[in-house]
Amino acid sequence: MILLFTSDNCAWCDVLKKMLEEESEELGLLESIYEVNVDHHHHIAEAYSILVVPTLVSAMHKISGVPTADDLRSFILQVNAGARTTFKKHTPRSVLREVREIQSFNDEEEHIVRNA
């Protein structure tokens, strides 16, 4: 699963979407790409520490801005390699579940720091 963080007024986001479409066709990508508009879903962006759009996130991989074609291809190949070994199916609900887990972890960490 790849999350593409975008914004309503982001011209570069459209550039990256087009690049993703081209790479997906060329590589025969089976991976799901979910667009997350930070203007409407700021809580998800906060959970993933997104400061810049466009940003692509998948598991431990993150790339911000508009990457070169080679960097985008490398990102997609890394994601696909990881997807083959995890066998975990992602849905929009699982994304929100992961966000809640991240927020919960961050809240616990903040509590520990405050009480130390």
N, C-alpha and C positions, 0 to 999 in steps of 0.2 A: 504494500500500500504506500502510495506517495501522497502527501498533503501539499497542495500548492496554495500558499497564502497570497492573497491578492487584495486590492482595494478598488473602490469605485472609480477613483480618479488617477489610476496608475496606467500610463501609456506603456511602460515597460512590461507590465503584466501580460498585455495582449501579445507582445513580441515573444515572451517566454511560452505562452500557450501555443502559439503557432509552431515554435521550435519543438515543443513536446509532441504535438500532433505529428510532425514530420518524423521525429525519431521513433515514435510509437509505431507508425506505419512501417518504417524501414526495419526495425528490430522485431516486429511482430509482438509487441509488448502485450502480455496478458495481464500485467499488473494494473490494478485500479488506481486511478488518479482522482482525488477528491479536492475540489476547490473550496477553500475556506476564505470567505471575504472578511477581513479584519474589521471592517466598518460595521458589520452585522453580528460577528461572532468574536468580539474582542476577548472574551474569557478563554476561548480556545487559543488565540494568539498569545495571550499572557501565559498560559500554561506551558506553551512551547517556547517561551522567551523570544517571540518574534518582534524584532525592532525595525526591520526593513522589508518592504515588498518590492518585487516578488521574492519569495523564499520557498524553497522546496525542502521538505523534511520527510525522511523515511528512517524509522528506527534510530540508529545512532548517526545517520548521515544527514547533513544539512548544507545547503548551498544557497547563498543570498545574492540578490542582484540578477543580472542577465549573464549567464555563463557562456563561455565559448562553446561551439558545437562539440568540440572534443571533451570539454569538462562535463557537459550535459550527458554525453554518451557514457562517459566513465561513471557518472552518478547513477544512471539508469542500470548499467551493467552490475554495479555494486549492489544495488537494490534487488535486482533479479537474482543474483547469486545468493543473497541472504534469504530471499523469499523461497528459494528452492529447498533450503534447509530448515526453515521454521514451520512450514505446513500450517500456518495460522491464518484462518480466513478473517478478513477485516470487513466490517460493515460500518456505516455511519454511526450506529449505536456503539460499536466497539471503540470508535475514535472518541466519542464522548465519555465512555467508561475510562479510557486511558487518561483523558484530560482530568477527570475527577480524581483518579489515582495520583496523578502528578500534583494536583492542587493539594490533596490531602498530605502527601509527602512534604510539600513545601510548607504547609501550615505546621506540621509536626516539627520540622527542622527549625522554623522560626520560633516556636514555643520553647524548644530546647535551648536555643541561643539566648532568648530573653531570660530564661530561668537559670542560666549558667553563672 
